[in-house]
Amino acid sequence: MVRDEIRTKSPDRKKRWKAKRQMSVDMFISLVDDKPITAIKRDNARAVHKCWLHRIAPEEGKADRSVSTGNRNMGNLRSDFCRYCKAGLPVNSALASASTKFSGMRWVI
């Protein structure tokens, strides 16, 4: 699904590109559970968003991650989710509006 995106990247860039996306997926799984993409709900995206909010803007103490890192993580999930749906893979009606699962979930610096 991403061959066109990484086709021209050097081996090192491909490795870093994949690692960033894998980190986003690993965090999603640790917070929500490992589930089929067809079972992902908006509430799952909100749980990840809430976790990032606590990391970039904690009520007390100092943030341990930047806003841009949180936006990148949510953007990775959003683009992966939408890419899956646009690839013509089997989806159910819950995924018909795929972009709404992760849309609007970002922070402004």
A tleap script that builds the chain and sets N, CA, C and O, in Angstrom:
source leaprc.protein.ff14SB
mol = sequence {
  NMET VAL ARG ASP GLU ILE ARG THR LYS SER
  PRO ASP ARG LYS LYS ARG TRP LYS ALA LYS
  ARG GLN MET SER VAL ASP MET PHE ILE SER
  LEU VAL ASP ASP LYS PRO ILE THR ALA ILE
  LYS ARG ASP ASN ALA ARG ALA VAL HIE LYS
  CYS TRP LEU HIE ARG ILE ALA PRO GLU GLU
  GLY LYS ALA ASP ARG SER VAL SER THR GLY
  ASN ARG ASN MET GLY ASN LEU ARG SER ASP
  PHE CYS ARG TYR CYS LYS ALA GLY LEU PRO
  VAL ASN SER ALA LEU ALA SER ALA SER THR
  LYS PHE SER GLY MET ARG TRP VAL CILE
}
set mol.1.N position { 0.810 -1.198 0.000 }
set mol.1.CA position { 0.000 0.000 0.000 }
set mol.1.C position { 0.854 1.263 0.000 }
set mol.1.O position { 0.352 2.341 -0.318 }
set mol.2.N position { 2.126 1.154 0.348 }
set mol.2.CA position { 2.961 2.349 0.436 }
set mol.2.C position { 4.152 2.295 -0.509 }
set mol.2.O position { 5.043 3.141 -0.427 }
set mol.3.N position { 4.178 1.356 -1.367 }
set mol.3.CA position { 5.340 1.175 -2.238 }
set mol.3.C position { 5.715 2.452 -2.973 }
set mol.3.O position { 6.897 2.776 -3.094 }
set mol.4.N position { 4.718 3.179 -3.463 }
set mol.4.CA position { 5.012 4.415 -4.198 }
set mol.4.C position { 5.643 5.489 -3.311 }
set mol.4.O position { 6.409 6.320 -3.798 }
set mol.5.N position { 5.327 5.478 -2.013 }
set mol.5.CA position { 5.882 6.470 -1.096 }
set mol.5.C position { 7.343 6.220 -0.763 }
set mol.5.O position { 8.102 7.168 -0.562 }
set mol.6.N position { 7.742 4.965 -0.702 }
set mol.6.CA position { 9.096 4.653 -0.252 }
set mol.6.C position { 10.012 4.188 -1.385 }
set mol.6.O position { 11.192 3.916 -1.161 }
set mol.7.N position { 9.486 4.102 -2.560 }
set mol.7.CA position { 10.222 3.574 -3.714 }
set mol.7.C position { 11.554 4.281 -3.940 }
set mol.7.O position { 12.551 3.625 -4.240 }
set mol.8.N position { 11.589 5.582 -3.806 }
set mol.8.CA position { 12.802 6.342 -4.117 }
set mol.8.C position { 13.664 6.658 -2.888 }
set mol.8.O position { 14.688 7.330 -3.003 }
set mol.9.N position { 13.253 6.179 -1.733 }
set mol.9.CA position { 14.013 6.469 -0.514 }
set mol.9.C position { 15.229 5.538 -0.397 }
set mol.9.O position { 15.209 4.404 -0.877 }
set mol.10.N position { 16.261 6.032 0.236 }
set mol.10.CA position { 17.445 5.210 0.496 }
set mol.10.C position { 17.069 4.153 1.544 }
set mol.10.O position { 16.062 4.304 2.235 }
set mol.11.N position { 17.861 3.096 1.667 }
set mol.11.CA position { 17.562 2.074 2.685 }
set mol.11.C position { 17.436 2.655 4.095 }
set mol.11.O position { 16.577 2.229 4.867 }
set mol.12.N position { 18.286 3.621 4.430 }
set mol.12.CA position { 18.215 4.236 5.759 }
set mol.12.C position { 16.920 5.015 5.944 }
set mol.12.O position { 16.293 4.925 6.999 }
set mol.13.N position { 16.510 5.781 4.930 }
set mol.13.CA position { 15.255 6.546 5.000 }
set mol.13.C position { 14.052 5.611 5.082 }
set mol.13.O position { 13.100 5.891 5.811 }
set mol.14.N position { 14.087 4.513 4.346 }
set mol.14.CA position { 12.993 3.528 4.410 }
set mol.14.C position { 12.857 2.964 5.815 }
set mol.14.O position { 11.754 2.803 6.336 }
set mol.15.N position { 14.003 2.669 6.416 }
set mol.15.CA position { 14.004 2.123 7.772 }
set mol.15.C position { 13.398 3.122 8.757 }
set mol.15.O position { 12.578 2.746 9.594 }
set mol.16.N position { 13.795 4.391 8.662 }
set mol.16.CA position { 13.256 5.421 9.560 }
set mol.16.C position { 11.778 5.686 9.290 }
set mol.16.O position { 11.003 5.894 10.224 }
set mol.17.N position { 11.382 5.680 8.014 }
set mol.17.CA position { 9.985 5.885 7.642 }
set mol.17.C position { 9.122 4.795 8.271 }
set mol.17.O position { 8.076 5.074 8.858 }
set mol.18.N position { 9.574 3.561 8.138 }
set mol.18.CA position { 8.817 2.437 8.694 }
set mol.18.C position { 8.787 2.483 10.227 }
set mol.18.O position { 7.748 2.215 10.830 }
set mol.19.N position { 9.906 2.817 10.853 }
set mol.19.CA position { 9.986 2.849 12.314 }
set mol.19.C position { 9.011 3.864 12.912 }
set mol.19.O position { 8.389 3.592 13.938 }
set mol.20.N position { 8.873 5.029 12.279 }
set mol.20.CA position { 7.952 6.048 12.790 }
set mol.20.C position { 6.510 5.558 12.728 }
set mol.20.O position { 5.739 5.752 13.668 }
set mol.21.N position { 6.162 4.936 11.638 }
set mol.21.CA position { 4.796 4.423 11.508 }
set mol.21.C position { 4.551 3.247 12.439 }
set mol.21.O position { 3.466 3.106 13.004 }
set mol.22.N position { 5.557 2.410 12.592 }
set mol.22.CA position { 5.410 1.270 13.499 }
set mol.22.C position { 5.234 1.748 14.939 }
set mol.22.O position { 4.462 1.158 15.695 }
set mol.23.N position { 5.941 2.810 15.324 }
set mol.23.CA position { 5.782 3.363 16.667 }
set mol.23.C position { 4.343 3.830 16.888 }
set mol.23.O position { 3.780 3.626 17.964 }
set mol.24.N position { 3.754 4.453 15.875 }
set mol.24.CA position { 2.367 4.911 15.986 }
set mol.24.C position { 1.421 3.730 16.163 }
set mol.24.O position { 0.518 3.772 16.998 }
set mol.25.N position { 1.625 2.691 15.387 }
set mol.25.CA position { 0.777 1.500 15.477 }
set mol.25.C position { 0.982 0.800 16.817 }
set mol.25.O position { 0.014 0.367 17.442 }
set mol.26.N position { 2.230 0.685 17.262 }
set mol.26.CA position { 2.507 0.040 18.550 }
set mol.26.C position { 1.838 0.785 19.701 }
set mol.26.O position { 1.311 0.163 20.624 }
set mol.27.N position { 1.859 2.108 19.647 }
set mol.27.CA position { 1.204 2.884 20.696 }
set mol.27.C position { -0.307 2.666 20.655 }
set mol.27.O position { -0.942 2.509 21.698 }
set mol.28.N position { -0.878 2.657 19.460 }
set mol.28.CA position { -2.314 2.394 19.313 }
set mol.28.C position { -2.661 1.045 19.930 }
set mol.28.O position { -3.623 0.938 20.690 }
set mol.29.N position { -1.887 0.023 19.609 }
set mol.29.CA position { -2.153 -1.323 20.120 }
set mol.29.C position { -2.025 -1.357 21.639 }
set mol.29.O position { -2.838 -1.994 22.309 }
set mol.30.N position { -1.024 -0.687 22.190 }
set mol.30.CA position { -0.842 -0.699 23.646 }
set mol.30.C position { -1.989 -0.003 24.373 }
set mol.30.O position { -2.308 -0.354 25.509 }
set mol.31.N position { -2.610 0.983 23.722 }
set mol.31.CA position { -3.709 1.718 24.359 }
set mol.31.C position { -5.071 1.092 24.112 }
set mol.31.O position { -5.921 1.081 25.003 }
set mol.32.N position { -5.284 0.575 22.917 }
set mol.32.CA position { -6.622 0.151 22.498 }
set mol.32.C position { -6.759 -1.355 22.411 }
set mol.32.O position { -7.813 -1.896 22.747 }
set mol.33.N position { -5.733 -2.035 21.976 }
set mol.33.CA position { -5.698 -3.482 21.784 }
set mol.33.C position { -5.392 -3.749 20.317 }
set mol.33.O position { -5.585 -2.887 19.460 }
set mol.34.N position { -4.927 -4.925 20.051 }
set mol.34.CA position { -4.625 -5.323 18.683 }
set mol.34.C position { -5.918 -5.842 18.078 }
set mol.34.O position { -6.384 -6.926 18.429 }
set mol.35.N position { -6.490 -5.074 17.177 }
set mol.35.CA position { -7.771 -5.442 16.593 }
set mol.35.C position { -7.737 -5.261 15.092 }
set mol.35.O position { -6.913 -4.506 14.576 }
set mol.36.N position { -8.618 -5.940 14.389 }
set mol.36.CA position { -8.671 -5.756 12.932 }
set mol.36.C position { -8.992 -4.298 12.602 }
set mol.36.O position { -9.720 -3.627 13.335 }
set mol.37.N position { -8.446 -3.828 11.505 }
set mol.37.CA position { -8.666 -2.433 11.122 }
set mol.37.C position { -10.153 -2.150 10.926 }
set mol.37.O position { -10.598 -1.021 11.129 }
set mol.38.N position { -10.910 -3.145 10.542 }
set mol.38.CA position { -12.350 -2.966 10.344 }
set mol.38.C position { -13.098 -2.786 11.663 }
set mol.38.O position { -14.262 -2.387 11.666 }
set mol.39.N position { -12.437 -3.078 12.781 }
set mol.39.CA position { -13.085 -2.942 14.092 }
set mol.39.C position { -12.722 -1.640 14.794 }
set mol.39.O position { -13.200 -1.387 15.900 }
set mol.40.N position { -11.892 -0.818 14.180 }
set mol.40.CA position { -11.472 0.442 14.803 }
set mol.40.C position { -12.625 1.434 14.781 }
set mol.40.O position { -13.270 1.642 13.753 }
set mol.41.N position { -12.864 2.033 15.920 }
set mol.41.CA position { -13.947 3.012 16.090 }
set mol.41.C position { -13.364 4.388 16.402 }
set mol.41.O position { -12.188 4.517 16.742 }
set mol.42.N position { -14.190 5.390 16.282 }
set mol.42.CA position { -13.782 6.766 16.610 }
set mol.42.C position { -13.317 6.851 18.058 }
set mol.42.O position { -12.377 7.583 18.366 }
set mol.43.N position { -13.974 6.105 18.953 }
set mol.43.CA position { -13.574 6.116 20.360 }
set mol.43.C position { -12.143 5.621 20.550 }
set mol.43.O position { -11.440 6.080 21.451 }
set mol.44.N position { -11.709 4.685 19.705 }
set mol.44.CA position { -10.326 4.218 19.767 }
set mol.44.C position { -9.376 5.345 19.401 }
set mol.44.O position { -8.354 5.534 20.061 }
set mol.45.N position { -9.698 6.088 18.363 }
set mol.45.CA position { -8.875 7.227 17.966 }
set mol.45.C position { -8.857 8.273 19.077 }
set mol.45.O position { -7.820 8.884 19.337 }
set mol.46.N position { -9.987 8.480 19.725 }
set mol.46.CA position { -10.042 9.450 20.827 }
set mol.46.C position { -9.147 9.021 21.994 }
set mol.46.O position { -8.533 9.867 22.645 }
set mol.47.N position { -9.072 7.733 22.256 }
set mol.47.CA position { -8.225 7.240 23.346 }
set mol.47.C position { -6.751 7.556 23.068 }
set mol.47.O position { -6.019 7.955 23.974 }
set mol.48.N position { -6.324 7.379 21.826 }
set mol.48.CA position { -4.943 7.700 21.455 }
set mol.48.C position { -4.727 9.210 21.540 }
set mol.48.O position { -3.704 9.670 22.046 }
set mol.49.N position { -5.685 9.964 21.049 }
set mol.49.CA position { -5.607 11.425 21.100 }
set mol.49.C position { -5.488 11.904 22.548 }
set mol.49.O position { -4.675 12.778 22.847 }
set mol.50.N position { -6.287 11.341 23.434 }
set mol.50.CA position { -6.266 11.730 24.851 }
set mol.50.C position { -4.902 11.414 25.479 }
set mol.50.O position { -4.371 12.213 26.251 }
set mol.51.N position { -4.347 10.262 25.150 }
set mol.51.CA position { -3.032 9.897 25.671 }
set mol.51.C position { -1.980 10.900 25.219 }
set mol.51.O position { -1.150 11.336 26.017 }
set mol.52.N position { -2.014 11.269 23.936 }
set mol.52.CA position { -1.060 12.249 23.435 }
set mol.52.C position { -1.286 13.615 24.069 }
set mol.52.O position { -0.326 14.338 24.337 }
set mol.53.N position { -2.523 13.970 24.308 }
set mol.53.CA position { -2.807 15.249 24.952 }
set mol.53.C position { -2.147 15.316 26.328 }
set mol.53.O position { -1.579 16.343 26.700 }
set mol.54.N position { -2.223 14.221 27.078 }
set mol.54.CA position { -1.590 14.188 28.396 }
set mol.54.C position { -0.067 14.253 28.298 }
set mol.54.O position { 0.592 14.719 29.227 }
set mol.55.N position { 0.490 13.794 27.192 }
set mol.55.CA position { 1.945 13.828 27.025 }
set mol.55.C position { 2.444 15.200 26.568 }
set mol.55.O position { 3.521 15.637 26.973 }
set mol.56.N position { 1.662 15.876 25.725 }
set mol.56.CA position { 2.142 17.157 25.189 }
set mol.56.C position { 1.649 18.358 25.990 }
set mol.56.O position { 2.236 19.438 25.917 }
set mol.57.N position { 0.580 18.176 26.749 }
set mol.57.CA position { 0.050 19.280 27.555 }
set mol.57.C position { -0.498 18.750 28.875 }
set mol.57.O position { -1.703 18.816 29.120 }
set mol.58.N position { 0.380 18.224 29.725 }
set mol.58.CA position { -0.092 17.677 30.999 }
set mol.58.C position { -0.662 18.766 31.895 }
set mol.58.O position { -0.249 19.923 31.823 }
set mol.59.N position { -1.608 18.389 32.735 }
set mol.59.CA position { -2.193 19.363 33.659 }
set mol.59.C position { -1.146 19.833 34.670 }
set mol.59.O position { -1.167 20.981 35.114 }
set mol.60.N position { -0.236 18.936 35.023 }
set mol.60.CA position { 0.843 19.291 35.944 }
set mol.60.C position { 2.161 18.797 35.364 }
set mol.60.O position { 2.204 17.788 34.661 }
set mol.61.N position { 3.206 19.502 35.659 }
set mol.61.CA position { 4.526 19.083 35.209 }
set mol.61.C position { 4.810 19.493 33.778 }
set mol.61.O position { 4.049 20.217 33.136 }
set mol.62.N position { 5.939 18.995 33.311 }
set mol.62.CA position { 6.428 19.362 31.992 }
set mol.62.C position { 6.060 18.299 30.963 }
set mol.62.O position { 6.024 17.107 31.269 }
set mol.63.N position { 5.791 18.742 29.754 }
set mol.63.CA position { 5.471 17.821 28.663 }
set mol.63.C position { 6.691 16.960 28.349 }
set mol.63.O position { 7.826 17.437 28.380 }
set mol.64.N position { 6.443 15.679 28.045 }
set mol.64.CA position { 7.569 14.817 27.685 }
set mol.64.C position { 7.676 14.616 26.176 }
set mol.64.O position { 8.606 13.962 25.705 }
set mol.65.N position { 6.740 15.169 25.418 }
set mol.65.CA position { 6.780 15.124 23.950 }
set mol.65.C position { 6.290 16.458 23.405 }
set mol.65.O position { 5.581 17.199 24.086 }
set mol.66.N position { 6.675 16.753 22.176 }
set mol.66.CA position { 6.279 18.019 21.556 }
set mol.66.C position { 4.939 17.864 20.839 }
set mol.66.O position { 4.481 16.756 20.559 }
set mol.67.N position { 4.335 19.000 20.556 }
set mol.67.CA position { 3.080 19.016 19.801 }
set mol.67.C position { 3.289 18.380 18.434 }
set mol.67.O position { 2.445 17.617 17.965 }
set mol.68.N position { 4.401 18.691 17.802 }
set mol.68.CA position { 4.636 18.135 16.463 }
set mol.68.C position { 4.761 16.617 16.490 }
set mol.68.O position { 4.366 15.952 15.532 }
set mol.69.N position { 5.303 16.055 17.569 }
set mol.69.CA position { 5.383 14.598 17.686 }
set mol.69.C position { 3.990 13.995 17.810 }
set mol.69.O position { 3.693 12.978 17.182 }
set mol.70.N position { 3.141 14.614 18.611 }
set mol.70.CA position { 1.757 14.134 18.739 }
set mol.70.C position { 1.010 14.228 17.423 }
set mol.70.O position { 0.285 13.307 17.046 }
set mol.71.N position { 1.185 15.344 16.722 }
set mol.71.CA position { 0.526 15.499 15.417 }
set mol.71.C position { 1.043 14.477 14.417 }
set mol.71.O position { 0.267 13.928 13.635 }
set mol.72.N position { 2.337 14.219 14.432 }
set mol.72.CA position { 2.909 13.239 13.521 }
set mol.72.C position { 2.339 11.850 13.796 }
set mol.72.O position { 1.996 11.115 12.871 }
set mol.73.N position { 2.241 11.500 15.078 }
set mol.73.CA position { 1.702 10.196 15.441 }
set mol.73.C position { 0.260 10.039 14.973 }
set mol.73.O position { -0.092 9.031 14.361 }
set mol.74.N position { -0.571 11.035 15.261 }
set mol.74.CA position { -1.974 10.962 14.832 }
set mol.74.C position { -2.064 10.992 13.309 }
set mol.74.O position { -2.913 10.318 12.726 }
set mol.75.N position { -1.203 11.759 12.669 }
set mol.75.CA position { -1.190 11.816 11.205 }
set mol.75.C position { -0.800 10.486 10.584 }
set mol.75.O position { -1.357 10.086 9.561 }
set mol.76.N position { 0.157 9.798 11.199 }
set mol.76.CA position { 0.536 8.471 10.709 }
set mol.76.C position { -0.647 7.512 10.777 }
set mol.76.O position { -0.923 6.785 9.823 }
set mol.77.N position { -1.340 7.515 11.905 }
set mol.77.CA position { -2.504 6.631 12.050 }
set mol.77.C position { -3.595 6.998 11.055 }
set mol.77.O position { -4.194 6.128 10.424 }
set mol.78.N position { -3.845 8.290 10.924 }
set mol.78.CA position { -4.884 8.755 10.001 }
set mol.78.C position { -4.552 8.340 8.565 }
set mol.78.O position { -5.406 7.801 7.861 }
set mol.79.N position { -3.320 8.589 8.133 }
set mol.79.CA position { -2.965 8.265 6.751 }
set mol.79.C position { -2.947 6.762 6.508 }
set mol.79.O position { -3.358 6.310 5.439 }
set mol.80.N position { -2.479 5.979 7.477 }
set mol.80.CA position { -2.500 4.519 7.311 }
set mol.80.C position { -3.927 4.004 7.226 }
set mol.80.O position { -4.242 3.152 6.396 }
set mol.81.N position { -4.786 4.526 8.089 }
set mol.81.CA position { -6.187 4.097 8.110 }
set mol.81.C position { -6.875 4.446 6.791 }
set mol.81.O position { -7.562 3.614 6.198 }
set mol.82.N position { -6.684 5.670 6.348 }
set mol.82.CA position { -7.311 6.104 5.095 }
set mol.82.C position { -6.727 5.382 3.888 }
set mol.82.O position { -7.448 5.061 2.943 }
set mol.83.N position { -5.430 5.128 3.920 }
set mol.83.CA position { -4.779 4.412 2.811 }
set mol.83.C position { -5.381 3.015 2.663 }
set mol.83.O position { -5.627 2.551 1.550 }
set mol.84.N position { -5.613 2.356 3.783 }
set mol.84.CA position { -6.226 1.029 3.763 }
set mol.84.C position { -7.604 1.087 3.099 }
set mol.84.O position { -7.932 0.262 2.247 }
set mol.85.N position { -8.385 2.057 3.496 }
set mol.85.CA position { -9.748 2.167 2.968 }
set mol.85.C position { -9.764 2.542 1.491 }
set mol.85.O position { -10.621 2.080 0.739 }
set mol.86.N position { -8.823 3.374 1.078 }
set mol.86.CA position { -8.776 3.802 -0.321 }
set mol.86.C position { -8.182 2.739 -1.238 }
set mol.86.O position { -8.319 2.829 -2.458 }
set mol.87.N position { -7.531 1.743 -0.669 }
set mol.87.CA position { -6.871 0.716 -1.476 }
set mol.87.C position { -7.865 -0.260 -2.082 }
set mol.87.O position { -7.480 -1.139 -2.852 }
set mol.88.N position { -9.132 -0.115 -1.743 }
set mol.88.CA position { -10.140 -1.006 -2.295 }
set mol.88.C position { -10.205 -2.338 -1.578 }
set mol.88.O position { -10.789 -3.296 -2.085 }
set mol.89.N position { -9.601 -2.400 -0.389 }
set mol.89.CA position { -9.673 -3.626 0.390 }
set mol.89.C position { -11.060 -3.738 1.007 }
set mol.89.O position { -11.745 -2.730 1.179 }
set mol.90.N position { -11.478 -4.950 1.339 }
set mol.90.CA position { -12.823 -5.112 1.878 }
set mol.90.C position { -13.037 -4.284 3.146 }
set mol.90.O position { -12.266 -4.370 4.101 }
set mol.91.N position { -14.076 -3.500 3.131 }
set mol.91.CA position { -14.431 -2.709 4.310 }
set mol.91.C position { -15.927 -2.831 4.546 }
set mol.91.O position { -16.696 -3.115 3.628 }
set mol.92.N position { -16.318 -2.614 5.778 }
set mol.92.CA position { -17.744 -2.640 6.075 }
set mol.92.C position { -18.287 -1.216 6.074 }
set mol.92.O position { -17.533 -0.263 5.872 }
set mol.93.N position { -19.561 -1.070 6.295 }
set mol.93.CA position { -20.168 0.261 6.229 }
set mol.93.C position { -19.615 1.204 7.297 }
set mol.93.O position { -19.648 2.422 7.125 }
set mol.94.N position { -19.111 0.653 8.390 }
set mol.94.CA position { -18.537 1.493 9.440 }
set mol.94.C position { -17.289 2.211 8.947 }
set mol.94.O position { -16.922 3.257 9.483 }
set mol.95.N position { -16.637 1.662 7.937 }
set mol.95.CA position { -15.435 2.283 7.404 }
set mol.95.C position { -15.715 3.125 6.171 }
set mol.95.O position { -14.795 3.702 5.591 }
set mol.96.N position { -16.948 3.199 5.777 }
set mol.96.CA position { -17.285 3.967 4.578 }
set mol.96.C position { -16.832 5.411 4.712 }
set mol.96.O position { -16.412 6.028 3.734 }
set mol.97.N position { -16.916 5.945 5.914 }
set mol.97.CA position { -16.437 7.307 6.146 }
set mol.97.C position { -15.149 7.244 6.954 }
set mol.97.O position { -15.044 7.833 8.029 }
set mol.98.N position { -14.185 6.530 6.426 }
set mol.98.CA position { -12.942 6.235 7.138 }
set mol.98.C position { -12.229 7.460 7.660 }
set mol.98.O position { -11.712 7.451 8.777 }
set mol.99.N position { -12.195 8.493 6.880 }
set mol.99.CA position { -11.416 9.653 7.299 }
set mol.99.C position { -11.967 10.285 8.570 }
set mol.99.O position { -11.249 11.027 9.241 }
set mol.100.N position { -13.212 10.016 8.917 }
set mol.100.CA position { -13.779 10.622 10.121 }
set mol.100.C position { -13.265 9.971 11.396 }
set mol.100.O position { -13.418 10.554 12.469 }
set mol.101.N position { -12.670 8.803 11.328 }
set mol.101.CA position { -12.182 8.140 12.542 }
set mol.101.C position { -11.063 8.943 13.199 }
set mol.101.O position { -11.037 9.085 14.421 }
set mol.102.N position { -10.147 9.464 12.404 }
set mol.102.CA position { -9.005 10.193 12.928 }
set mol.102.C position { -8.988 11.656 12.506 }
set mol.102.O position { -8.055 12.379 12.854 }
set mol.103.N position { -9.978 12.104 11.779 }
set mol.103.CA position { -9.954 13.480 11.279 }
set mol.103.C position { -10.130 14.485 12.412 }
set mol.103.O position { -10.813 14.232 13.404 }
set mol.104.N position { -9.499 15.612 12.226 }
set mol.104.CA position { -9.623 16.692 13.199 }
set mol.104.C position { -8.854 16.478 14.485 }
set mol.104.O position { -8.931 17.309 15.390 }
set mol.105.N position { -8.120 15.395 14.591 }
set mol.105.CA position { -7.397 15.108 15.821 }
set mol.105.C position { -5.952 15.563 15.684 }
set mol.105.O position { -5.069 14.784 15.329 }
set mol.106.N position { -5.732 16.830 15.970 }
set mol.106.CA position { -4.397 17.390 15.951 }
set mol.106.C position { -4.373 18.585 16.878 }
set mol.106.O position { -5.409 19.015 17.384 }
set mol.107.N position { -3.213 19.106 17.091 }
set mol.107.CA position { -3.047 20.264 17.956 }
set mol.107.C position { -2.376 21.369 17.153 }
set mol.107.O position { -1.615 21.099 16.224 }
set mol.108.N position { -2.657 22.585 17.507 }
set mol.108.CA position { -2.055 23.723 16.832 }
set mol.108.C position { -0.978 24.291 17.736 }
set mol.108.O position { -1.181 24.477 18.936 }
set mol.109.N position { 0.151 24.558 17.145 }
set mol.109.CA position { 1.285 25.105 17.933 }
set mol.109.C position { 1.095 26.592 18.104 }
set mol.109.O position { 1.924 27.253 18.730 }
savepdb mol mol.pdb
quit
